[in-house]
Amino acid sequence: MTLRVVRVRPDLPAIDRSFDYLVPDALAHQISVGTIVRIPLHGRRVRGWVVQDFVEPETEISRILPLLKVVGAGPPPEILDLGRWAAHRWIGPDVSFFGSASAPNAVAPNAVAPNAVAPNAVPASSIGEGGLVSSGESDSRLRVIAWPPSMDRRPLIDGLLPATGSSIVIVPDVGRLNSLIKYLTRAGRVVHVMHATRSAAERTLAWSEARNGNCVIVGGRGAVWAPVPDLAGMIVLDESDDALQEERSPTWHARDVAIERARRSGIACTLVAAIPSAIAVSLVGSVERPDRSDEVAGWARVEVVDLRDEAPGQGLLTNALAKALHRCVDAGERALLVMNRKGRARLLACGACSELARCEGCGAAVVEVQSELTVAPLQNEVATNEVSSSEVSRSLLCPVCSTSRPWLCAGCGSTRLRVLRSGVSRVRDDLAALLPRSTVLDVDASTDVDLAALRNADVLVGTEAVLHRAPHDRPVGLVAFLDLDQELLAPRHRAAEQSATLLARSARLLGPRSEARRLLLQTRLPEHDVIRAVCEADPSIAWISETRRRESLSYPPFGALAQLRGVEEAVAYAANTLRTSAGVTVLGPVASGASFECLVRCPDSEALSGALLAVVAAARALGRMRIEVDPARV
């Protein structure tokens, strides 16, 4: 009698190999590639995935242990292969992706019988419907649509769904999830929801039902792994949203996984965003848009306040903002004031002409680099924000492209550069004085505020969390960014793109241009391309500018990035070894708090993966080291 042997990948990230096990007769009918099993391993009972069936064992049969039990159904073979690709792409253990692709709770292996239909089904309708205009030729299987934030996306999505087979719709904005589900259900679609906001039992049921096919899976980034057997279409909404990227390592991105899964399946993948990312634009020959009148109508009214024109000492509560707040509150609407305070740029401005200190090469905010003290301060000297260059040897350094220049204002040549203070407490005090009869509430992502308090507030002020946490009991009449430059010039290569995403989300809350509600932007950079794109309701201004900037700096998609962070010995070893590899550039390592970090750059993601995989094991043998591929905050 021939004994059946399977190869199992244990759910232990530290063990990077698979093991052979015998299949007991009692379990034989439940086992296939992807099945989750329990195995004996070094005296422990460990969960694992069957990754190969009917294998030729690597050791003698007499030494092979049997499987202990079947835990439940797991990802199908093609999803396991996709997980291996992702593990290579983002330098992580494949089991972390197998786990993401599995149900939260156990699902009986024979609970459903997949009933696949044509996996390469043609969409029910052409994407050209609804007045969409293409700017050129592109691959019909990968499409990018620039859809105005205030235009209803639900008819667009329904029209993109194939007539037969299953589709996956990735929705990062949980606030828009239920509305889309109801719309598609009323349209006669069978919808299953796989989103982190649902309970484990609900997600497990949706995962199990997905195996039957003929459905629409709607969810967050994890839904990209849904085990539908008849996948016919992929749609990613708000493809530039940071919520689509996993924050923990491996830092995979649902957009990229969706594109790869669609490519392997030979089906259409559509990326939708108000302002498409440089990565999305680079993948297609054209970006499709509504006709011009619909595009303009789909963006909110925008008012720009140039902070350079404000009186010295005015602070962030400008006259224009005060008028807009009164108008909003008097109309019974809610105002949202956004002022992020963490991870943003520490801006320098000229004390003579108010010009921001920016890199002349890439436009990012420059930072102060201090060398040696040339003149000791007098004992009784009063400290100020303004320091002349005669006191300290200073220069300006760009954290994005590493260009340095003298401590001078590029506009007027003055050396009176000063740090701009955010003035959070002053904003609260000024709001209380301006709106004594209104309820003002300070909100950020970590603030524990109940729904009743949020609903009672007339003005919400705080981080970008106010855009997510604002209740829908009354209209939002005003969204104001008190200092947008903190976003636009943040020390990250995606700062402009992330700012555009925030502005699009704000515009979506306000509604179409026909409404009196408005988006108010306070800035010293009114000519910035992101601001122009929003004001003119023309997203191409932003994506063309950003794509050119990325190309000139060899940043993604025209290069690949990874950040290594950990103990000094591990990071230093990796950095020194990588420097010897052809085509690899390493910046650092430098101390960052209790850890050390360095930035690795390569011509493309495949070269980056190869270089990192060659050093990661030896580096981690020296100590802890986290690898973040495609870092969102660098």
C-alpha positions in Angstrom: 0.0 0.0 0.0 1.3 3.5 -1.0 1.5 5.8 2.0 0.3 9.4 1.4 2.8 12.1 2.4 2.1 15.8 2.5 4.5 18.7 3.0 3.4 21.2 5.8 4.6 24.7 6.4 4.4 25.3 10.2 2.9 28.5 11.5 6.3 29.6 13.0 7.8 32.6 11.3 11.2 31.8 12.8 11.3 28.5 11.0 11.8 29.0 7.2 11.1 25.5 5.9 8.5 22.8 5.5 8.3 19.3 6.9 6.9 16.0 5.6 4.0 14.1 7.4 2.0 11.0 6.9 -1.7 11.3 6.2 -3.7 9.0 8.4 -6.5 7.2 6.6 -9.1 8.8 8.9 -8.0 12.3 7.6 -7.4 11.5 4.0 -10.7 12.8 2.6 -10.2 16.2 4.4 -6.7 16.9 3.1 -5.8 19.0 0.1 -3.3 21.8 -0.6 -4.1 24.7 1.7 -5.7 22.7 4.5 -4.8 23.8 8.0 -3.6 21.0 10.1 -2.0 20.3 13.5 1.4 18.7 13.5 4.0 17.4 16.0 7.2 19.5 15.8 10.0 19.3 18.3 7.7 18.1 21.1 5.1 20.8 20.4 1.7 20.6 18.7 1.8 23.3 16.0 -0.6 24.7 13.4 0.5 24.6 9.8 -0.6 24.6 6.1 -0.4 21.8 3.7 1.6 23.2 0.9 2.2 20.0 -1.2 0.3 16.8 -1.5 1.5 13.3 -2.6 5.1 14.3 -2.2 8.2 12.1 -2.4 9.5 12.2 1.2 12.9 13.6 1.9 13.5 11.0 4.7 12.7 7.4 5.3 9.0 6.6 5.7 9.6 5.0 9.0 10.9 8.3 10.4 7.9 10.4 9.2 5.4 11.3 11.8 1.6 11.4 11.1 -0.6 14.5 11.1 -2.4 15.0 14.4 -5.6 16.5 13.2 -7.3 18.7 10.6 -8.0 22.2 11.9 -10.0 23.4 9.0 -10.0 24.7 5.4 -7.3 27.1 4.3 -6.4 29.2 1.3 -6.5 27.5 -2.1 -3.3 26.7 -3.9 -3.3 29.9 -6.1 -3.6 32.0 -2.9 -0.7 30.2 -1.3 1.4 31.0 -4.4 0.3 34.6 -4.2 1.4 34.6 -0.6 4.8 33.3 -1.5 5.1 36.1 -4.1 4.2 38.7 -1.4 6.7 37.2 1.0 9.4 37.7 -1.6 8.2 41.2 -2.5 8.0 42.5 1.0 10.7 40.3 2.7 8.5 38.5 5.2 7.7 34.9 6.2 5.2 33.3 3.9 3.2 32.1 6.9 2.2 35.7 7.7 0.5 35.9 4.4 -1.0 32.4 4.7 -2.5 33.6 8.0 -3.9 36.8 6.3 -5.5 34.6 3.7 -7.1 32.2 6.2 -10.4 32.5 8.1 -10.2 33.9 11.6 -11.9 30.8 13.0 -11.9 27.2 11.9 -13.9 26.3 8.8 -14.8 22.7 8.1 -12.8 21.5 5.0 -16.0 20.2 3.3 -18.3 22.9 4.5 -18.7 24.2 1.0 -18.3 22.8 -2.4 -16.7 25.4 -4.8 -18.9 25.9 -7.8 -16.6 27.9 -10.1 -17.8 29.6 -13.2 -15.8 31.3 -15.9 -12.9 33.0 -14.1 -12.0 35.3 -17.0 -15.5 36.7 -17.4 -15.8 40.0 -19.3 -17.2 42.9 -17.3 -20.9 43.5 -17.8 -20.3 47.0 -19.1 -17.5 49.1 -20.6 -15.6 51.4 -18.3 -16.3 54.2 -20.8 -19.8 54.5 -19.6 -21.0 57.4 -17.5 -19.0 60.0 -19.4 -15.6 58.7 -18.7 -12.9 60.1 -20.9 -9.5 58.4 -21.5 -6.3 60.5 -21.9 -4.7 57.9 -24.1 -4.2 54.2 -24.8 -3.8 51.7 -22.0 -3.9 48.0 -21.1 -7.6 47.2 -20.9 -7.0 44.8 -18.0 -5.5 47.4 -15.7 -7.3 50.7 -15.5 -7.0 53.8 -13.4 -9.9 56.2 -12.9 -9.7 59.7 -11.4 -13.2 60.0 -9.8 -14.1 63.3 -8.1 -14.6 62.9 -4.3 -18.2 64.2 -4.2 -19.5 62.2 -7.2 -21.4 59.0 -6.2 -19.0 56.1 -6.9 -21.6 53.4 -6.4 -23.1 53.3 -9.9 -19.5 53.3 -11.3 -18.6 50.3 -9.2 -21.8 48.4 -10.1 -21.1 49.0 -13.7 -17.5 47.7 -13.4 -18.6 44.4 -11.8 -18.5 41.4 -14.2 -21.8 39.8 -15.3 -20.6 36.4 -14.1 -18.1 35.1 -11.6 -16.9 36.8 -8.4 -15.4 40.2 -7.8 -13.4 41.8 -4.9 -13.9 45.4 -4.0 -11.4 46.9 -1.6 -12.7 49.8 0.4 -10.3 51.5 2.9 -12.8 54.0 4.1 -15.1 52.2 6.6 -17.5 55.1 6.6 -18.4 54.3 3.0 -18.7 50.6 3.5 -22.3 50.2 4.5 -23.6 52.5 1.9 -21.9 50.5 -0.9 -23.1 47.2 0.5 -26.7 48.3 0.6 -26.4 49.7 -3.0 -25.0 46.5 -4.4 -27.5 44.4 -2.5 -30.4 46.4 -3.9 -28.9 45.9 -7.3 -29.2 42.2 -6.9 -25.6 41.3 -6.0 -24.7 38.7 -3.5 -22.4 40.5 -1.2 -20.1 39.2 1.5 -18.2 41.5 3.8 -14.7 40.8 4.9 -13.6 43.9 7.0 -11.7 44.2 10.2 -14.6 46.1 11.8 -16.7 42.9 11.6 -16.5 40.2 14.3 -14.4 37.2 13.8 -17.5 35.0 13.4 -18.9 37.3 10.7 -15.6 37.3 8.8 -15.3 33.6 9.1 -18.8 33.1 7.7 -18.0 35.5 4.8 -14.7 33.7 4.1 -16.6 30.3 4.0 -19.3 31.7 1.7 -16.7 33.2 -0.6 -15.6 29.7 -1.5 -19.0 29.1 -3.2 -18.2 31.8 -5.8 -20.7 34.0 -7.7 -20.5 36.8 -5.2 -19.0 40.2 -4.5 -16.5 40.5 -1.7 -16.4 43.9 -0.1 -13.9 44.8 2.6 -10.6 46.3 3.7 -7.1 45.3 2.6 -7.5 41.8 3.9 -10.3 41.1 1.4 -7.7 40.9 -1.4 -7.0 37.4 -0.2 -10.6 36.2 -0.4 -10.8 32.5 -1.5 -13.2 33.0 -4.4 -12.8 30.2 -7.0 -14.2 32.2 -9.9 -12.5 35.6 -9.6 -13.5 37.8 -12.6 -12.8 41.4 -11.4 -10.8 43.4 -8.9 -11.6 47.0 -7.9 -9.5 49.1 -5.4 -11.1 52.3 -4.2 -9.0 55.2 -2.9 -5.9 53.3 -4.1 -3.6 56.0 -2.6 -5.0 55.6 0.9 -2.4 54.6 3.6 -5.0 52.3 5.1 -4.3 49.9 2.2 -0.8 49.3 3.5 -0.1 47.0 6.5 1.7 48.9 9.2 3.4 45.9 10.7 6.2 44.1 8.9 5.9 42.8 6.3 4.4 46.0 5.0 2.4 44.7 2.1 0.0 46.9 0.1 -3.4 45.7 -1.0 -3.3 47.6 -4.3 -0.1 45.8 -5.4 -1.4 42.4 -4.3 -4.7 43.1 -6.2 -2.8 44.0 -9.3 -0.6 40.9 -9.1 -3.6 38.6 -8.3 -5.5 40.0 -11.3 -2.5 39.6 -13.6 -2.1 35.9 -12.6 -5.9 35.4 -13.1 -6.0 37.2 -16.4 -8.8 39.5 -15.3 -9.4 43.2 -15.1 -8.2 45.3 -12.2 -9.5 48.9 -11.7 -7.9 51.4 -9.4 -10.1 54.4 -8.4 -9.0 57.5 -6.6 -9.8 61.2 -6.5 -6.1 62.0 -7.2 -4.4 58.8 -8.4 -1.0 58.0 -7.0 2.2 58.2 -9.0 2.5 54.4 -8.8 -0.9 53.9 -10.3 -0.4 56.5 -13.0 2.9 54.9 -14.0 1.3 51.5 -14.6 -1.1 52.7 -17.3 -0.8 54.7 -20.5 -3.8 56.8 -19.5 -6.0 57.9 -16.6 -9.8 57.9 -17.2 -11.9 60.7 -15.9 -15.5 62.0 -16.1 -16.2 64.8 -18.6 -15.0 68.2 -17.5 -18.3 69.6 -16.2 -18.9 66.6 -14.0 -15.4 66.6 -12.8 -15.6 70.3 -11.7 -19.0 69.7 -10.1 -17.6 66.8 -8.1 -15.1 68.8 -6.1 -16.0 71.0 -3.1 -15.6 74.8 -3.1 -12.0 75.7 -2.0 -10.8 78.9 -0.2 -7.1 79.5 0.1 -5.6 81.8 2.8 -2.0 82.9 2.2 -0.5 83.0 5.6 2.3 85.2 4.3 -0.2 88.0 4.0 -1.4 87.8 7.6 -0.3 90.3 10.2 2.7 89.2 12.4 1.4 87.5 15.6 -2.0 86.7 14.0 -1.7 83.0 14.7 -3.6 80.3 12.9 -7.1 81.6 13.6 -7.1 84.0 10.6 -9.9 86.5 9.8 -11.0 84.4 6.8 -11.2 81.3 9.1 -13.2 83.2 11.7 -15.8 84.3 9.1 -16.1 80.8 7.8 -16.6 79.4 11.3 -19.3 81.9 12.1 -21.1 81.1 8.8 -20.8 77.4 9.4 -22.0 77.4 13.0 -24.8 79.9 12.3 -26.1 77.5 9.6 -26.3 74.7 12.1 -23.5 72.8 10.4 -20.4 71.3 12.0 -16.8 72.6 11.4 -13.7 70.4 11.3 -10.4 72.0 11.9 -7.3 69.8 11.1 -3.9 70.4 12.6 -1.7 67.4 12.8 0.9 67.6 15.5 3.0 64.4 15.2 5.3 63.3 12.4 4.9 66.5 10.5 7.5 69.0 9.2 9.3 71.4 11.6 9.1 74.3 9.3 11.6 77.2 9.0 10.5 80.5 7.6 12.3 83.8 6.8 11.8 86.4 9.5 12.2 89.1 6.8 9.9 88.0 3.9 8.0 85.0 5.5 9.2 82.7 2.7 9.4 79.0 3.8 12.8 77.4 3.7 12.6 74.6 1.0 14.9 72.5 -1.0 15.7 74.1 -4.3 16.0 70.6 -5.9 12.8 68.7 -4.8 10.8 71.3 -2.9 10.7 69.5 0.5 11.1 71.4 3.7 14.8 71.7 4.7 16.0 71.1 8.3 18.6 72.8 10.3 22.1 71.2 10.6 24.2 72.7 13.4 27.9 72.2 13.5 30.1 74.0 16.0 29.4 77.0 18.1 31.4 79.9 16.8 30.3 82.6 19.3 29.3 81.8 22.9 26.1 83.4 24.0 26.2 86.1 26.6 25.2 85.0 30.1 22.3 87.5 30.2 21.2 87.2 26.6 17.5 86.6 26.0 16.7 83.5 23.9 14.6 84.0 20.8 13.5 81.9 17.9 15.7 84.0 15.6 19.4 83.2 15.6 21.8 85.0 13.4 24.4 83.0 11.4 27.2 84.8 13.3 26.3 82.9 16.5 26.1 79.3 15.2 27.6 77.6 12.2 24.4 76.4 10.5 23.4 75.0 7.2 20.2 73.6 5.6 19.7 70.0 4.7 16.9 68.3 2.7 15.8 65.1 4.4 14.4 63.8 1.2 17.2 64.2 -1.4 20.1 65.0 1.0 20.9 68.3 -0.8 22.5 70.9 1.5 22.8 74.7 1.2 23.8 77.7 3.3 21.7 79.1 6.1 20.0 81.7 3.9 16.5 82.6 2.7 16.3 81.6 -1.0 13.9 84.5 -1.5 15.6 87.5 -0.1 19.0 86.3 1.2 18.3 87.0 4.8 19.8 84.8 7.6 16.9 85.4 9.9 15.3 82.0 9.7 13.0 81.0 12.5 11.0 77.9 13.5 7.3 78.1 13.0 5.4 77.1 16.1 2.1 75.2 15.8 0.3 77.0 18.6 -2.2 74.3 19.4 -3.2 75.7 22.8 -3.6 79.2 21.4 -6.0 77.9 18.7 -8.2 76.4 21.5 -8.2 79.6 23.4 -8.9 81.7 20.4 -11.8 79.4 19.4 -13.3 79.7 22.8 -13.2 83.4 22.6 -14.5 83.5 19.0 -17.4 81.1 19.6 -18.4 81.4 23.3 -21.8 79.7 22.7 -20.5 76.8 20.6 -19.1 73.5 21.8 -15.5 72.9 20.8 -14.0 69.5 21.2 -10.4 68.4 20.7 -10.0 65.1 18.9 -7.2 62.9 17.8 -6.8 59.2 17.0 -6.0 58.3 20.7 -8.7 60.5 22.3 -11.4 58.4 24.0 -14.5 60.5 23.1 -18.0 58.9 23.2 -20.4 59.4 20.3 -22.7 61.6 22.4 -19.9 64.1 23.0 -19.0 64.1 19.3 -22.6 64.8 18.3 -22.8 67.6 20.7 -19.8 69.4 19.4 -20.2 72.2 16.9 -16.4 72.4 16.2 -14.0 69.4 16.2 -10.4 70.4 16.2 -7.4 68.1 16.1 -5.5 65.7 13.9 -6.8 64.1 10.7 -8.8 61.8 12.9 -11.5 64.4 12.9 -12.2 63.5 9.2 -12.8 59.8 10.2 -14.6 60.4 13.6 -17.0 63.2 12.7 -20.6 61.8 13.2 -23.1 62.0 10.4 -25.9 63.5 12.4 -25.6 66.9 10.7 -23.8 68.2 7.6 -20.1 69.2 7.7 -20.1 72.8 6.5 -16.4 73.6 6.8 -13.2 71.6 6.8 -10.2 73.8 7.5 -6.5 72.9 7.5 -4.9 75.4 9.9 -1.4 74.9 8.5 -1.4 72.7 5.4 2.3 73.2 4.9 2.9 70.8 7.8 1.4 68.1 5.5 2.8 69.2 2.2 6.4 69.6 3.4 6.5 66.6 5.8 9.9 64.8 5.6 8.5 61.9 3.6 8.8 61.2 -0.1 5.0 60.7 -0.3 4.1 63.9 1.6 2.4 65.6 -1.4 0.5 62.5 -2.3 -0.7 61.9 1.3 -1.8 65.5 1.5 -3.8 65.1 -1.7 -5.5 62.1 -0.1 -6.5 64.1 3.0 -7.9 66.9 0.9 -9.9 64.5 -1.2 -11.4 62.9 1.9 -12.2 66.3 3.2 -13.9 67.3 -0.1 -16.0 64.1 0.1 -17.4 65.1 3.5 -18.4 68.5 2.2 -20.3 67.5 -0.9 -20.3 68.9 -4.5 -19.4 72.4 -5.6 -23.1 73.3 -5.8 -23.2 73.4 -2.0 -22.2 76.4 0.0 -19.9 74.3 2.2 -16.2 74.8 1.7 -12.7 73.5 2.2 -10.4 76.2 3.6 -6.6 75.8 3.2 -4.2 78.0 5.2 -0.8 77.9 3.6 2.4 79.8 2.7 2.5 77.8 -0.6 -0.7 78.7 -2.5 1.0 77.9 -5.7 1.8 74.3 -4.7 0.6 71.8 -7.3 -1.6 69.8 -4.8 -3.4 73.0 -3.9 -3.8 74.0 -7.5 -5.2 70.6 -8.4 -7.9 70.9 -5.7 -8.7 74.5 -6.4 -9.0 73.9 -10.2 -10.7 70.5 -9.8 -8.0 69.1 -12.0 -6.2 66.1 -10.4 -3.8 65.8 -13.3 -1.9 68.8 -12.1 -1.0 66.9 -8.9 -0.2 63.5 -10.5 1.9 64.9 -13.4 3.9 67.0 -11.0 4.4 64.2 -8.5 5.4 61.7 -11.1 8.0 64.0 -12.6 9.4 64.7 -9.1 9.6 61.0 -8.3 11.3 60.2 -11.5 13.9 63.0 -11.0 14.7 61.6 -7.6 14.5 57.9 -8.5 11.8 57.4 -5.9 9.0 54.7 -6.4 7.8 53.9 -8.9 11.1 54.8 -10.5 13.1 53.0 -7.8 12.6 50.9 -4.8 13.0 51.7 -1.1 13.3 49.8 2.2 14.0 51.0 5.7 16.0 48.8 8.1 15.6 49.5 11.8 16.9 47.6 14.8 19.9 47.0 17.0 23.1 48.7 15.9 25.0 45.4 15.1 22.3 44.0 12.9 21.6 47.2 10.9 25.3 48.0 10.6 26.1 44.6 9.2 23.2 44.8 6.7 24.2 48.3 5.6 27.9 47.4 5.1 27.1 44.2 3.2 24.5 45.9 1.0 26.9 48.6 0.0 29.0 46.0 -1.8 26.0 45.0 -4.0 25.8 46.4 -7.5 23.0 49.0 -7.9 22.3 49.3 -4.2 22.6 52.7 -2.4 22.6 52.8 1.4 22.0 55.9 3.5 23.0 55.5 7.2 22.9 53.8 9.5 22.0 56.6 12.0 20.8 56.5 15.6 17.0 56.9 16.0 16.0 56.8 19.6 17.0 53.5 21.1 17.5 51.9 17.6 19.5 52.4 14.5 18.1 52.7 11.0 19.2 53.0 7.4 17.6 53.5 4.0 18.2 51.1 1.2 17.6 52.2 -2.4 17.6 50.0 -5.6 16.6 50.5 -9.2 13.5 48.3 -8.9 11.6 46.1 -6.4 13.1 42.8 -7.7 16.6 44.0 -7.2 15.7 45.3 -3.8 14.2 41.9 -2.8 17.2 40.0 -4.0 19.7 42.3 -2.2 17.7 42.1 1.1 17.2 38.4 1.0 20.9 37.9 0.7 21.7 39.6 4.0 18.6 39.3 6.2 19.3 36.0 7.8 22.9 36.9 8.8 21.9 40.3 10.0 19.1 39.1 12.2 21.5 36.5 13.7 23.2 39.5 15.3 20.0 41.0 16.7 16.5 42.4 16.1 16.0 44.1 12.8 12.7 45.2 11.2 12.5 45.5 7.4 10.0 47.9 6.0 9.7 47.7 2.2 7.9 50.6 0.5 8.0 52.7 3.8 5.1 55.1 3.9 6.7 57.4 6.4 10.2 57.9 4.8 
